[in-house]
């Protein structure tokens, strides 16, 4: 079983965030939601470990309360 990486794992996380924002420019809410869904599926497929994905889902759900 793999562990979910919770420490910063980017050389420059701001670069990714900027690219993500740029990808959403000019999209409707529905198009933006669809882009996010496709990105999540692509990254989940890349991870490929259900234990890691389950941990990520649980953590994301827990953080929405804050």
Secondary structure, DSSP 8 states (H G I E B T S, - for coil): ------S---S-HHHHHHHHHHHHTT--HHHHHHHHHHHHHHHHHHH--HHHHHHHHHHHHHHTT-
